[in-house]
Every structure is written in structure tokens, then in C-alpha cells.
Amino acid sequence: RPPVVGPASSSWDATRPESYNYLGKILNARVYEIVKETPLQLAESLSAEVGNTILLKREDVHSVHSFKIRGAYNKIAQLPGEQLRRGVVACSAGNHAQGVALSAVSLGIDATI
């Protein structure tokens, strides 16, 4: 069983959030096996309206048109071998279901949506 890290860990110190390597975990997440980094797009009108630079993270460019693929794939890809072989089940009719389905196909496992 992998060690518990982050807020659930006994070594987690909420007064020192820098002790949990968020950026490292993001950059090394297995999700990049299936998704690409998505661009930031300047929201010109909104930026002008509020007097500040507003950037939009374009998660809609994924094949499932949503950021939900990130969480679904990352969680499924981390399942232990026996659990992975048994497949996954998702109770959703939306973006999460699409993320789970694409993740399952990409990992070669069964999924029931």
C-alpha cells in the first residue's frame, strides 16, 4: 500500500502548506499520459473591464471538453493492480463519465458507466 501523503498524512503540517509539494505532484501526475497541457487565453474584454489581466485556462480543448478527465485518469491510474483488473464503475451521465470512460479505454480496463 502506498504511503499517505498530503493533508491526510500524519506528517502534514497545515501551518506549512509549502511542505506539501503541490507543484511537483501536478507536474509529475500520470494524467499527462493522456491529456495535453492546456493553454491560457487572455480574456481581453473582461481584463479591460476589471482593469487587470484575466487569463482563462482552456480545459475545453480536451477530447472530453472538460477538466474532469484529469481527476478520473489520475485516480484510476493509481489503483493497485488487482483493483485495476476488476475495472471501474461511475455513476454519472456527464463530464466525469466521459473522463472515466476515456481513462478506462486508455488503460485497457473495463468500465461500467
Secondary structure, DSSP 8 states (H G I E B T S, - for coil): -----GGGSTT--TT-GGGS-HHHHHHT-GGGGT-----EEE-HHHHHHHTS--EEE-GGGSTTSSTHHHHHHHHHHTS-HHHHHH-EE---SSHHHHHHHHHHHHHT--EE-
